[in-house]
Amino acid sequence: MPRHHPPVWSDACPENGWHAFSLQEQAFAFADEADSRDLVGDRTLHVWALELDKSGRRRYYVASQRDFWRRYKMLRCDTQSRDVSHTPSCFRHHYEVIREGTPCHLHVDLEFATAPNPHVDGERMVARLRREIISTLGANYGIAAAACDVVDLDSSTPSKFSRHVLVRIDGAAFADNAECGGFVQACCEALHVRSFDDEGLAELWVRPPTDAVAPPTDDGASVSSASDEASSRRPGPSPQPELSSQPKPPPQAAPPPPRPELATLAAPVCFVDLGIYTRNRCFRLFKSAKRGKRRADGTPAQLLPAASWMAPEQFWHMSHADETKLFHRTLVTDVTSGCRLLHWPPVTGDNDGDGAAAAALATNAAPAQPLPRTRPGHPRSSAAAAAAATARSGRGGPGACPPQFAPLQAFMLRAWACKSGAEARVRSWAFDATRLQLTLTLGTENRWCAHVQRFHRSNGNLGMVK
């Protein structure tokens, strides 16, 4: 039977080492001041986040790892229903904040929708990706496989496969979340090139959810709202109606129901989520669940050790001391002071052993520079390649987008208009020739937010295509 903690409760208050803030900036300022004035002795303060509701609102806490775990482990989260009429409840909806510029361990978020991928073997995909990542670390940084401690956590539900995989390198860590993201992205792009000749690697690309399918296209472009992450990080209560002389946008019709047949038209996407490597990212904690997400048995979808990594019996019969050690193993920012810091691309000092030979990329390693996501000559890459061949990196205002990008810009605006139900214009643009990435900043006339499915005044939208 699952082990239950004794019914001991403590408030989230400064007396218990938890300092609460409604704004992320306030939490950062308090943590920095406390560390600079040595107000907590030899303990290092960290910033944590609590998900308040399904809309993504959050409250932030500043606490040391020891103080946080002492209260966090006592929070109730049912692992089974007490009776038929009782719905299992959970009070653990917490996240670790990976601050900008803070060293972190290599971490990946793996997910895909199960409905459009009924025959996908998630366990086999995770195992293959783990092998590829470890071999890539060895090829680029001279890190032996024996020095890599892999942590595999699972929070899958009937509708979604979800895993968090951490690779803790003995004596080393990435300089920050952005450096880690650069390495993971380059690794995925190299795997994509090899997947055309390797069926095992091709399995890492899955069909996207049917409700995320955009109109089919030949150039692989997609338009998305830039407010999804921003609105999920925005603390405080929901915005109240404001008086304004400006006319309000017309009410939008409800989005159309998903069309399963569209799943066969969408281009496959990698099951590695590359959107988590942003600054001050909130990464879900061990034993926490997203609000409203439940497993097939109705219990909260907590982030727990995957059965393929740790047997359920071993976890449920773990002592309190061993559970504390496991909690620290699952923290992305639990990095030893003075360890070797890795960068991407590798810089002098990142490589051990054979010098240039260790830095050279093996056939199964990530490239020195990010590669296009399509192989040369592939029909989906011809438009982007032709545009990149005649353009340099640059940026500009309205109407200044290079003419070779005009068809691509027209498609992106048309796709966003179909998604939001209102016309859009380009306010500014930027093109990065090294990454083959075009970014369009849309005008303020269209403030539709995909997160809340309506317009709101503080929203901004970006369209990006590689």
C-alpha positions in Angstrom: 0.0 0.0 0.0 1.2 3.6 -0.6 3.0 5.2 2.3 1.3 8.2 3.8 2.9 11.1 5.7 1.7 11.8 9.2 -1.0 14.6 9.3 1.4 17.4 10.2 0.7 20.8 8.6 2.6 24.0 8.6 1.7 27.3 7.0 3.6 28.9 4.2 5.0 31.8 6.2 8.4 33.3 7.0 8.6 31.5 10.4 8.7 28.3 8.4 11.2 29.6 5.9 8.6 30.3 3.1 8.5 33.9 1.9 5.5 34.4 -0.4 5.3 37.0 -3.2 2.7 37.7 -5.9 5.3 38.9 -8.5 8.3 37.0 -9.7 10.4 40.1 -9.7 9.7 40.6 -6.0 10.8 37.1 -5.2 14.0 37.5 -7.2 14.8 40.9 -5.4 14.2 39.3 -2.0 16.4 36.3 -2.7 19.2 38.4 -4.1 19.1 40.8 -1.1 19.0 38.0 1.4 22.0 36.3 -0.2 24.0 39.5 -0.5 23.4 40.4 3.2 23.9 36.8 4.4 20.6 36.8 6.1 20.2 33.0 5.9 23.6 31.8 6.9 25.1 29.0 4.8 21.7 28.2 3.1 21.1 29.3 -0.5 17.7 30.7 -1.2 15.8 29.4 -4.3 12.6 30.7 -6.0 9.7 28.3 -6.3 6.3 28.8 -7.9 2.8 27.5 -7.1 0.2 27.1 -9.8 -3.0 28.7 -8.5 -5.5 27.6 -11.1 -5.9 26.3 -14.6 -5.4 29.7 -16.2 -1.7 29.6 -15.2 -1.7 32.2 -12.4 1.1 31.6 -10.0 2.4 32.6 -6.6 6.1 32.6 -5.8 8.0 31.5 -2.8 11.5 32.1 -1.6 13.0 29.3 0.5 16.0 27.2 0.9 15.9 23.6 -0.4 15.7 22.3 3.1 12.9 24.6 4.3 11.0 24.0 1.1 11.1 20.2 1.3 10.3 20.1 5.0 6.8 21.6 4.2 6.4 20.5 0.7 6.6 16.8 1.6 3.7 17.2 4.1 1.3 18.6 1.5 -1.5 16.2 0.8 -1.9 14.5 -2.6 -4.1 11.5 -2.7 -2.8 8.4 -4.5 -6.2 6.6 -4.4 -9.8 7.4 -3.7 -11.0 6.9 -0.1 -14.5 6.0 -1.3 -16.6 6.1 -4.5 -18.0 9.6 -3.9 -14.6 11.1 -3.1 -12.4 12.7 -5.8 -8.7 12.4 -5.0 -7.3 15.8 -4.3 -3.8 17.3 -4.5 -2.2 20.3 -3.0 1.1 19.9 -4.8 1.2 22.1 -7.9 4.7 23.5 -7.5 7.5 24.4 -9.8 11.2 25.1 -9.6 12.2 28.4 -11.2 15.3 28.1 -13.3 16.6 31.6 -13.1 18.3 33.3 -16.0 22.1 32.8 -15.8 21.9 30.0 -13.2 23.8 26.8 -13.9 21.5 23.8 -14.4 21.6 20.1 -15.3 20.7 18.8 -18.7 16.9 18.4 -18.8 14.3 17.5 -21.5 10.5 17.5 -21.5 9.1 14.7 -23.7 5.5 14.7 -24.6 3.0 13.7 -27.4 -0.8 13.3 -27.7 -1.8 9.7 -27.6 -5.0 10.0 -29.8 -3.1 10.8 -33.1 -0.3 8.4 -32.2 -2.0 5.2 -31.1 0.8 2.8 -32.0 3.8 4.9 -30.7 6.0 3.2 -28.2 6.9 6.0 -25.8 9.2 3.8 -23.6 11.3 2.9 -26.6 11.5 6.5 -27.8 12.7 7.7 -24.4 15.4 4.9 -24.2 16.7 5.8 -27.7 16.8 9.5 -27.0 18.7 8.9 -23.7 21.3 6.9 -25.6 21.7 9.6 -28.3 22.0 12.4 -25.7 24.7 10.6 -23.7 26.7 9.7 -26.8 26.4 13.3 -28.0 27.7 14.6 -24.6 30.7 12.3 -25.1 31.4 13.4 -28.6 31.2 17.1 -27.8 32.5 17.4 -24.3 34.4 14.2 -23.7 32.0 13.1 -21.0 31.9 9.4 -20.3 28.6 7.6 -20.1 29.5 6.4 -16.6 29.6 10.0 -15.4 25.9 10.5 -16.4 23.2 9.9 -13.8 19.8 9.8 -15.6 16.6 10.7 -13.7 13.4 9.7 -15.5 10.0 11.0 -14.1 6.6 10.3 -15.6 3.2 12.1 -15.4 1.4 10.6 -18.3 -2.4 10.7 -18.6 -4.7 8.8 -21.0 -4.6 11.7 -23.4 -0.9 12.6 -23.2 2.4 10.9 -22.8 4.6 13.1 -20.6 8.1 12.5 -19.2 10.8 14.7 -17.6 14.4 13.3 -18.1 17.3 14.8 -16.3 21.0 14.0 -17.0 23.2 14.9 -14.0 26.8 15.0 -15.1 29.4 14.2 -12.4 31.3 17.4 -11.9 29.7 19.4 -14.7 26.5 21.3 -15.6 25.4 23.7 -18.3 26.1 27.4 -17.7 22.4 28.2 -17.8 19.0 27.2 -19.3 19.7 28.9 -22.6 23.0 27.0 -23.1 21.2 23.7 -22.3 18.5 24.6 -24.8 21.0 25.3 -27.5 22.6 21.9 -27.0 19.3 20.1 -27.0 18.0 21.9 -30.1 21.2 21.2 -32.0 21.0 17.5 -31.0 17.4 17.3 -32.2 18.2 18.9 -35.5 21.1 16.4 -36.1 18.8 13.5 -35.2 16.2 14.9 -37.7 18.8 14.8 -40.5 19.7 11.2 -39.6 16.1 10.1 -39.3 15.7 10.0 -43.0 18.0 7.0 -43.1 17.3 5.5 -39.6 13.8 4.2 -38.9 14.6 4.1 -35.2 15.2 7.8 -35.1 12.2 8.5 -37.3 10.1 7.2 -34.4 11.0 10.3 -32.4 8.8 12.4 -34.7 5.1 12.1 -33.9 1.8 13.6 -35.1 0.7 16.8 -33.3 -2.7 17.1 -31.6 -5.5 17.6 -34.0 -6.6 20.9 -32.4 -3.1 22.3 -33.1 -3.1 21.5 -36.8 -2.8 24.7 -39.0 -3.8 24.8 -42.6 -1.5 22.6 -44.7 1.4 24.2 -46.4 4.4 23.3 -48.5 7.0 25.4 -46.6 6.4 24.1 -43.1 5.6 27.5 -41.6 3.5 27.9 -38.4 2.1 30.8 -36.5 1.6 30.8 -32.8 0.7 33.2 -30.0 3.6 34.6 -28.0 1.4 35.1 -25.0 1.0 31.5 -24.0 4.1 31.5 -21.9 3.8 35.2 -20.8 0.2 34.8 -19.6 1.1 31.6 -17.7 3.9 33.5 -15.9 1.8 36.5 -15.1 1.0 36.5 -11.4 -1.9 38.2 -9.5 -5.6 38.2 -10.0 -7.3 38.1 -13.4 -7.3 41.5 -15.1 -10.4 43.5 -14.4 -12.5 45.3 -17.1 -11.1 48.8 -17.9 -12.9 51.9 -19.1 -11.7 52.9 -22.5 -12.9 55.0 -25.4 -11.5 52.5 -27.9 -14.1 50.2 -29.4 -13.9 46.6 -28.1 -13.1 43.9 -30.6 -16.1 41.9 -31.7 -16.8 38.7 -29.7 -15.1 35.7 -31.2 -17.0 32.6 -32.1 -16.1 29.4 -30.3 -13.2 27.5 -31.9 -14.3 24.7 -34.3 -14.2 21.1 -32.9 -11.1 19.1 -33.6 -11.0 17.3 -36.9 -9.2 13.9 -36.6 -8.7 13.7 -40.3 -6.4 16.7 -40.2 -3.8 14.8 -38.1 -2.8 13.0 -41.2 -2.1 16.3 -43.0 0.2 17.8 -40.3 4.0 17.4 -40.5 5.4 15.2 -37.8 7.1 17.1 -34.9 9.8 16.0 -32.5 8.4 14.8 -29.1 11.1 16.9 -27.4 9.6 20.2 -26.2 12.1 22.9 -27.3 10.0 25.7 -25.7 11.1 25.1 -22.1 14.5 26.8 -22.5 13.4 30.3 -21.8 14.6 32.7 -19.1 13.2 32.2 -15.6 11.5 29.0 -16.7 9.1 27.2 -14.3 9.9 23.5 -14.3 7.5 21.1 -12.5 8.7 19.5 -9.3 8.9 15.9 -8.3 5.5 14.7 -6.8 3.6 17.8 -8.2 0.7 17.6 -10.7 -0.7 20.1 -13.1 -4.2 21.3 -12.0 -6.9 19.3 -13.6 -4.6 16.6 -15.0 -5.5 13.0 -13.8 -4.4 9.5 -14.6 -6.7 6.8 -15.9 -7.6 5.8 -12.3 -8.7 9.3 -11.4 -5.7 10.2 -9.2 -3.7 13.4 -9.8 -1.0 13.0 -12.5 1.9 13.5 -10.2 5.5 13.6 -11.6 6.8 10.3 -10.2 9.6 8.0 -11.0 8.9 6.1 -14.3 8.3 2.4 -13.8 11.1 1.6 -16.3 13.6 3.6 -14.2 12.5 2.7 -10.6 10.1 0.0 -9.6 6.9 1.4 -8.0 7.4 -0.9 -5.0 10.9 0.5 -4.4 9.5 4.1 -4.5 6.5 3.6 -2.3 8.6 1.7 0.4 11.4 4.3 0.3 12.5 5.7 3.6 12.2 9.4 4.4 15.9 9.9 4.1 16.0 8.2 0.7 13.0 10.2 -0.5 14.8 13.4 0.5 17.8 12.4 -1.6 15.6 11.6 -4.5 14.0 15.0 -4.3 17.4 16.7 -4.5 18.3 14.4 -7.5 15.3 15.7 -9.4 16.1 19.4 -9.0 17.4 21.0 -12.2 19.3 23.7 -10.4 20.8 21.6 -7.6 24.3 22.1 -9.0 27.5 21.8 -7.0 29.4 25.1 -6.6 32.6 25.3 -8.6 31.7 22.6 -11.1 32.7 22.6 -14.8 30.3 24.8 -16.8 29.3 23.7 -20.3 28.3 26.0 -23.2 26.8 25.5 -26.7 28.6 25.7 -29.0 31.5 24.3 -27.0 34.1 26.9 -26.0 37.7 26.5 -24.9 37.8 24.5 -21.7 34.5 22.7 -22.4 36.3 19.7 -23.9 38.5 17.1 -22.1 40.8 14.5 -23.4 41.6 14.6 -27.1 41.1 18.3 -27.6 40.0 18.8 -31.2 39.1 15.1 -31.5 36.8 15.3 -28.5 35.2 18.4 -29.9 34.7 16.9 -33.3 31.2 15.7 -34.0 30.6 12.0 -34.4 28.1 10.7 -36.9 25.5 10.4 -34.1 26.3 13.7 -32.4 24.9 17.2 -32.6 26.3 19.5 -35.2 28.7 22.4 -34.5 26.1 24.8 -35.9 22.3 24.2 -35.9 21.2 22.4 -39.0 18.0 23.0 -41.0 15.2 20.7 -39.9 15.0 19.2 -43.5 17.6 17.5 -45.6 19.0 19.2 -48.7 16.8 18.8 -51.7 13.8 18.0 -49.7 10.7 19.7 -51.2 9.8 21.4 -47.9 13.2 23.1 -47.7 13.4 24.6 -51.1 11.5 27.8 -50.4 13.4 28.6 -47.2 16.7 27.7 -48.8 16.1 30.0 -51.8 15.1 32.9 -49.5 18.1 32.4 -47.2 20.5 32.3 -50.1 19.6 35.9 -51.1 19.1 37.4 -47.6 21.3 38.4 -44.7 20.5 38.8 -41.1 18.5 42.0 -40.5 15.4 43.7 -39.2 13.0 46.4 -40.2 9.6 48.0 -39.7 6.3 47.7 -41.5 6.6 46.9 -45.2 10.4 46.4 -45.0 10.3 42.6 -45.2 12.6 41.5 -48.0 10.7 40.6 -51.2 11.8 37.0 -51.2 9.9 36.5 -47.9 6.7 38.1 -49.3 4.8 34.8 -50.0 5.9 33.3 -46.7 4.7 36.5 -44.9 1.4 36.4 -46.7 0.8 32.8 -45.7 1.7 33.5 -42.0 -0.8 36.4 -41.9 -3.5 34.4 -43.5 -3.0 31.4 -41.1 -3.1 33.7 -38.1 -6.3 35.4 -39.4 -7.9 32.0 -39.8 -6.9 31.1 -36.3 -7.9 34.3 -34.5 -10.8 35.4 -36.7 -9.4 38.8 -37.4 -7.0 40.4 -39.9 -3.4 41.0 -38.8 -0.5 43.1 -40.1 3.2 43.0 -39.6 4.6 45.7 -37.3 8.2 44.7 -37.6 10.4 41.8 -38.7 13.7 40.2 -38.0 15.7 37.5 -40.0 18.6 35.5 -38.5 20.5 34.0 -41.4 22.7 31.7 -39.2 19.6 30.0 -37.8 17.4 30.4 -40.9 14.7 32.0 -38.8 12.2 34.7 -39.8 10.3 36.5 -37.0 7.3 38.7 -37.6 5.9 40.9 -34.8 2.2 41.4 -35.5 0.4 44.7 -35.0 -1.6 45.7 -32.0 -4.9 45.5 -34.0 -4.9 41.8 -33.4 -4.4 40.9 -29.8 -6.0 37.5 -29.9 -4.6 35.1 -27.2 -4.6 31.4 -27.8 -4.2 30.7 -24.1 -7.6 32.2 -23.2 -9.2 32.0 -26.6 -10.1 35.7 -26.8 -8.6 39.2 -27.3 -7.0 41.0 -24.4 -5.2 44.3 -24.3 -1.9 43.1 -22.8 -1.3 40.4 -25.4 1.3 40.5 -28.1 1.8 38.0 -31.0 4.9 36.8 -32.8 5.1 34.6 -35.9 8.3 32.5 -36.3 9.3 30.2 -39.1 12.5 28.2 -39.7 
